[in-house]
């Protein structure tokens, strides 16, 4: 589920994949709902776009006993973890490739494209949706979900304010948030412009309460604000940045709530 369009700065594409694999239960639960909407015969070729550590790729392969899955991700760490968890069980029915969603070299191969928690890391949705349309065989389907609308608005606002304070401002000169959170109407129009038919999009709230301060700190540090923290050179200052945000979250009602919103995307290739 890790995705970024950067192709020449390796630090920005990499994740701590073992931590992600351990902490990503919210993303996995949302992804299972996406997979449940797929209508498969069991022999299709499916692209898992932004496969991350492969937790959902495994579920997809189990639904395709005679089919194949190609999982792509920009992070080599994610792919290594996915390979370690999946290769022995699924063998030749699975291929894992390091690939940028904005530079897909594949055309008219897949019966379906599936993606969860990835597309908001790709800043150019026009190119993204064109590429996804072009990898589908005629009539192939897109079933996806990513962050959208007011996703994690409270945390984003707090992090952006904190980044302007005297302690941290020098590290965030020229910094842009690494996500694109579209609303349903914008995304639907982009999908149609890319050639998709039977387009359906919707936003749904997915509030997620983490267990305690330690869980919140580790989750936000590794899954949400990874790119923010890369701008802060010292470990002590990164810890300070996260400690402030964690203390703010502790005062919320309920504490340690992340106000997630999910953008559902569906379309059919022409």
Secondary structure as UniProt FT lines:
FT   HELIX           10..13
FT   HELIX           17..23
FT   HELIX           25..36
FT   STRAND          45..49
FT   TURN            52..53
FT   HELIX           55..62
FT   TURN            65..66
FT   STRAND          68..73
FT   HELIX           76..90
FT   HELIX           91..93
FT   STRAND          94..98
FT   HELIX           101..103
FT   STRAND          110..116
FT   HELIX           119..121
FT   HELIX           125..135
FT   STRAND          136..147
FT   TURN            149..152
FT   HELIX           153..162
FT   TURN            163..164
FT   TURN            166..168
FT   HELIX           169..171
FT   TURN            173..174
FT   HELIX           184..193
FT   TURN            194..195
FT   STRAND          197..205
FT   STRAND          208..209
FT   HELIX           213..219
FT   HELIX           220..224
FT   HELIX           226..229
FT   TURN            230..231
FT   HELIX           235..250
FT   TURN            255..256
FT   STRAND          257..258
FT   STRAND          261..268
//
